[in-house]
Amino acid sequence: MAKNDYINAIKYLEKAIKLNKGNGIYTHLLDNYIVLAYAYRNAGDFKNAVYYYDKHHDLSDSLDQQDSRRQIIEMVTKYQVKEKETQLKLQKIQLDLKNTKLLNQKYLNIAIAIIAGLLLFTAILIFFNLQRRKQINNKMKSLDEAKNRFFANISHELRSPLTLILAPLESIIERTKNKIDLAELQLMKSNSRKMLNLVNEILNLSKLESGKISLDEIPVNLYSLCQRIFFSFQSLAKFRLIKTDFVYELDKNLTVLLDIEKFEKILNNLISNAMKYSFSGGNVSLRVLQVQNSLLFEVKDTGKGIHPDDLPKIFDRYYQAGHSEAQILGGAGIGLAIAQEFAKILNGTIEVESVPGKCSCFTFTIPLKPASKSIPYLSDISNKAISAKTDKLPKFKPVLIDGKKPRILIVEDEIQMSHYLQKIIGEKYDFKAVPDGKEALKLLEKEHFDLITSDVMMPNMNGFEFKEIVQKNRNWKRIPFIMLTARSLEEDKLKGFQLGVDDYITKPFSIKELLVRIHNLLTNKSRRDIWNKEDIYKSDEKTVSIEEDLLHRAKKTVIENIDLPEFSVSDLAGQLNYSKRQLERIIKKYTGLTPNAFIREIRLQKALSLLKSKKYLTVLEVCYEVGISSPAYFSRKFKERFGITPRDVNANK
Ligand code: ADP
């Protein structure tokens, strides 16, 4: 081109174009096209010049396009790589995150497992602990029960020998004239009595612990009750030269609902302590008052007092104040414990204040529960009446049956006790003694007896089994039967009673008690033969004579009017159109009873059948139903007649 030899230039250039096209070297080709275009233009061939110029232009465009495409592709690739990297990073982060999460989860799981383990361990520990405590408690409970049983058994066992000490003692005291001997014998007697009280208190404790004691409230005249309890200490007070004061600040006719037995135990304990820990010449007082809705019984003494250290402990079982001469005085430290337990049952409290060396004041509080029916107070007990009370054996006319001395069958396995019974019974009656029920039955087959006394616990055949057989025999069932036993369990009494036992005497009994009961039963024997009281409600036997007919009508009339307390002998005589004297003669002839006793007997029989039925809820209802307006009188007479209290029959029906 520099030589301006455009023809050759064109030739070489076209050759070069071919070569570059074949080799695909487009950048050289681009140069070849523009130089060739110049060469043609300079050679004057404008047509080819334009042609190659266009080629150059097209190629240039195409190359530019290729370039930008490549750039785009590069960019896209770069972007994709970047994106991939980002994704990878993201994945890595996610993975890391996942790993961290997994790790965290793992730690969490471990932590949960540890906590659960700990909880389980604690639960197991608690469980075993509770189990152990339960076992210990059970053990303690059974130990406690064993202790109670032991105490109860020992107490029962102690009662028999106590009888054998107390009863002969009483009889020796009766006979003794020598004053010095008498004083010593009295000392023996009072100590034996103390022992008996202790035995009874231990029995009470074991009953308390076995939860067998429940509340048993009946309406009672509070004045009469408090007076009787307080004045029963009069002779002791006299003996110890202690002045007494009874202050009653309430209405004397106030009648309240009260569990007499527990109330009496509590008040007895407080007054007996006040006497026990008082000095000669001191003062013991009982004040009864009302504060808001409560009854307050304040027992004060001017005795030795209680040390402040001892005050909180004196209600503990077996606790005796450190400086006390309680042991010498015969206490065992259980009186107040029982009193407080009983007070709790009565919903009450006992509090104490004391100035050592000077005085003590026990305040016993119970809720005031006025009874709906009022029982008027009878009379004031005077000191004289109490000191005049004698303990002498009653003198009764000897009973004769068919003109002969009555015959008594003694069934007792304990040799000493049997000898003792033979001795006291033998003074007034004929008797035979056998060691058990089987022997007694053999003897009954052969000989006639007017009364049987039997122990409960005997070998071969016990008292209950024996009585059951006796009861089934027509010839024997009317023989008065006394159950004599060391056991004082109410269930036993009830069982004996249901078997038709006439009397139930708990050892230790006094000679007086036994002889009086034998005498009463024998006196009634003849009338029992004719007039079987148990049959009043069952039989409607045909009457034979006019007199028997009258007796029958008398029974019917009393039954018809049974709920009227005022129904009297005059009413009965009036309704039967007989004079009182005629009626009395006939009733006496057939039943051996006075008309009053006859009416009462029917009331009591009716009460018994009502109590045995399930119709009535309370003893009180039954009491009113049979026309007896004083529950205390009712209970006393019922017990005298059947040997068991109406409450016990009601509780066990
Ligand atoms: P105890 O049979 O020993 O009298 P208590 O349970 O009745 O048992 O009384 C426990 C203790 O409380 C007694 O030993 C005595 O020290 C003391 N105590 C009770 N009452 C009085 C009182 N009125 N005066 C002084 N001390 C009393």
Boltz pocket constraint, residues with backbone or C-beta under 6 A from the ligand:
constraints:
  - pocket:
      binder: B
      contacts: [[A, 269], [A, 270], [A, 273], [A, 274], [A, 275], [A, 277], [A, 301], [A, 303], [A, 304], [A, 305], [A, 306], [A, 314], [A, 315], [A, 316], [A, 319], [A, 320], [A, 321], [A, 322], [A, 324], [A, 326], [A, 327], [A, 330], [A, 331], [A, 332], [A, 333], [A, 334], [A, 335], [A, 336], [A, 337], [A, 360]]
      max_distance: 6.0
